[in-house]
Amino acid sequence: SLDMDIDDPRAQRSRAAILDAAVRVLVASGISGATMDAVAVDAGVSRSTLYRHFSDFGELLFAALDRIAPAPVQVAGGAEDRIQAAASGLARALREGPWGRMVGSILERAERDPEVRRYHVEFTEARRRPMVEALRSAVEEGLLRPEVDVESLTTAIVAPLYYRHLVLHDPMDDAEVRTHLSATLAPLR
């Protein structure tokens, strides 16, 4: 985002059109098929306009992925409700939205592209936080044993959702998420 007035409504509309186009291109082609040129054509903007908003493909990619990716689910209420909401929200995003169609190509690209890997690590950390905090609250509220490692437990809860989606091509529905949570948390109560 080079010297541009971000408060200018025209610049905001142009940026929004570029991001919408980037999302369309990413969903249609995956990361490997997405290019700055393809996004400029889809958005109906010149390359110079595109580069005024995004200095390189990585910056554009990350801004578009932030739009595609499920926001961390934040709900009010007790720890149990927050844990359920975080797990169900992720399962729903994998089943229903563009995130489920994109996540495989993101992981593949992260394996060989350090910039995408850095982004994915930061992205994952931010998206894990609500689950980690909800589990920490469950420990503080006495719902889970005090020695529970909330980081490891977060992985134990989330990993099967991705496995079912990416490896088995059989994403969990809401009932399966509830069953999975019960089975995972029961021995730690």
N, C-alpha and C positions, 0 to 999 in steps of 0.2 A: 504494500500500500504506500506508494510513493507520494510525493507532495500533492495531496488532493484534499479539497475541503470536504471532509466526511459529513458535514452538516448540510451540504448542498443537496436539495431534494433530487436533482437530476443525477448526481453522483450516486446517491442512495438507490435510485431506481435502476441505474446502470449496473451497480454492484449486485443488486437482487436478481436482475435478469441474467447476469453472468453465473451467479450461484445456482439459480434454477436450471440453467442450461448444463452446468457442470454435473448436477445431480442426474439429469436425464441421460447425459452421455455416460456417466459412471454406471448407472443402473443398466443401461442398454449394452455397454461394451466391457464392463469391468475396468479395473485400473489399467490393465495392460493395453486396452484399446482406447483409452482416453488420452487426448492430447490437447494442448493449448489451441491448436488450429480447429479441432473438432468443436471445442467449447465456443470459440469465437463465432464459428459458422452457425451453430445452434442458437446462440444468443443474439445473432444479428448485429454484432459489434465488430469493429476493426481490431486487428492485433494490438495496435497502439493503445486503444481504449482498454483492452483486456490487461495489458502489461502496466497500465497506470494504476489499475486496481490490485493486481497480483504480480509480484516481481518474478515469480517462477512457478513451475508446475506444482512443486511441493506446497507452496503457500495456498494455491488454489485448491489443490486436493484436500488439504486439511480443513479449509473453510467449508468445502462441500461435504466432507465426511461428518463434520460437526452438525450439519443440517440433517444428514441422513440418519446418523446414529441416534439410538434412543437416549433421551436425556436420563440422567440418573433419577430413579423414582424416589420422590420424597413425599412421605405422608406423615400426617400428625398421628399421634396415638402411641400406644405401647410398643415395646420392642417386638413382640410377636407379630403385630400388624405390619410393622415396618419391614421385618424380614420377609413376610409373605408378599408384601407389595413389591419389594425389590426383585424377588425371584420371579414372581408372576409377570412383572413388567418386562424383564429380560426375555422370558419365554415367549411372551406376546410379540415383542420386537423381532425375535428370530423367526417366528411363525408368519407374521403378517406384513411387516414393513419392508422397505428397501434394504434395511440393515441385514436381514437374513439372506438376501440375495447377494449382498456385497461382501460380507465378512470373510468368506473364503478367499476372494481375490486380494483382500487387504492382508490377510495372514500370509498368503503366498508371496506377495510383493515385499512384505516386511522381512521375510527370510533372506532376501538378496539386496535390499535397498536400505542402507543405514538411516536415511532421513525418514522413510516410512516407518521403520522399526522404532525410532525415537518418538515419533508422533504416536504410534500405537501403544507404546509403554506409558506415555503421559495420559493418553486417552483412557486406557484400561485402569490406571490408578484413579483417575477422577470418577469413572463409572463404578468402581468397586467401593468407593468411600461410603455411600449410604448403607450398604450391606455390612461393612466393617463396623460402622458406628451403631447400627441396630443390634448387631451381635454383642458389641461392647456393652450396650445398654442392658441387654438380656443377662449378661454376667453381673452387672452392677445391681440389677433388680432381683438377683438371686434365681432367675429362671434357668440359667446354665451354670455349671460348676465354675468356680473361680479360676481354675488352672487352664481353662479353655484358651487355646491359641486362636484368636479371632481371624487372623490373616489366613491361617491354614484352613480353618473352618469355612471361610468365605470361598476359598478355592474348591473345597469339597462340595459346597452347595452349587456353585456356578459351573464347574467343569462338566458335569453330566448334561447340563442343558446344551452346551456347545457340542459335546460329543454326539448326543442324540441328533442334533441338527446337521452337523458337518460330516459325521462319519456314517451314521445310520440313515440319514435323510428321513428321520421320523421325529420331528420336534415334539416336545412335551406339551400336552394340553394343561389347562389349569388344574384339573383333578390330579394328574400325574405329578405336577409340581408340588401340590399339597402333600401327596403321599411321599414323595422324595424328601421334602423338608421334615416330615414327621420321622421318617426312618433315619435321617442323618442326625437330627437333633436329639432323638430319644435317649441314646446312650450317654449323652452329655448333660442331661438334666440333673 
